Amino acid sequence: MKQFIKSLFSDENGVISMKRLCGLLCTVALCVTLYVNSLSEAHPVPSSTLVQSIALLAFGCLGLATADKIFGKKKDEETKE
């Protein structure tokens, strides 16, 4: 299980990717905040700017990690040939 979790945060070279870690932490924080807010009796509304900023940060980090994985392989293949 420990190896599986480590592989989620590692890039193809086995190095921990901060983009993936940051994206996952932002996603978890946003989901927890919105879930707790839905259960609250007072229903305080979080700032929409804050929610959008965290969502864009998570999307950006995870998108960059994916793009890096896709386009990084093409560069590696071109240099090997």
C-alpha positions in Angstrom: 0.0 0.0 0.0 2.9 2.3 0.9 4.5 1.7 -2.5 1.2 2.4 -4.3 0.8 5.7 -2.6 4.4 6.6 -3.3 3.9 5.8 -7.0 0.9 8.1 -7.2 3.1 11.1 -6.3 6.1 10.0 -8.3 6.9 10.9 -11.9 8.2 8.4 -14.4 11.7 8.7 -13.1 10.6 7.8 -9.5 11.1 11.4 -8.1 8.3 12.8 -6.0 6.4 15.4 -8.1 5.4 18.5 -6.2 2.8 19.3 -8.9 0.9 16.1 -8.1 1.2 16.6 -4.4 0.0 20.2 -4.5 -2.8 19.3 -6.8 -4.0 16.5 -4.6 -3.8 18.6 -1.4 -5.8 21.4 -3.0 -8.4 19.0 -4.2 -8.7 17.4 -0.8 -8.8 20.7 1.0 -11.5 22.0 -1.4 -13.7 18.9 -1.1 -13.4 18.8 2.7 -14.2 22.5 3.1 -17.3 22.3 0.8 -18.5 19.1 2.5 -18.1 20.5 6.0 -19.8 23.7 4.8 -22.8 21.7 3.6 -23.2 20.0 7.0 -23.0 23.3 8.9 -26.2 24.7 10.5 -25.2 28.3 9.9 -24.3 27.7 6.3 -21.5 30.3 6.0 -20.8 30.9 2.4 -17.1 30.6 1.5 -15.7 33.3 -0.7 -16.4 32.3 -4.4 -13.0 33.8 -5.3 -11.2 31.6 -2.8 -13.1 28.5 -4.0 -12.3 29.3 -7.7 -8.7 30.0 -6.9 -8.2 26.7 -5.1 -10.0 24.8 -7.9 -7.9 26.5 -10.6 -4.7 25.7 -8.6 -5.6 22.1 -8.3 -6.6 21.9 -12.0 -3.4 23.6 -13.0 -1.1 21.4 -11.0 -2.7 18.2 -12.0 -3.0 19.4 -15.7 0.7 20.3 -15.7 1.7 17.0 -14.2 -0.3 15.2 -17.0 1.1 17.4 -19.7 4.6 16.9 -18.4 4.1 13.1 -18.5 2.6 13.1 -22.0 5.0 15.6 -23.7 8.0 14.5 -21.6 7.9 11.0 -23.1 8.0 12.4 -26.6 11.1 14.4 -25.9 12.8 11.4 -24.3 12.0 9.2 -27.3 13.3 11.8 -29.7 16.6 12.2 -27.8 17.1 8.4 -27.7 16.7 8.0 -31.5 
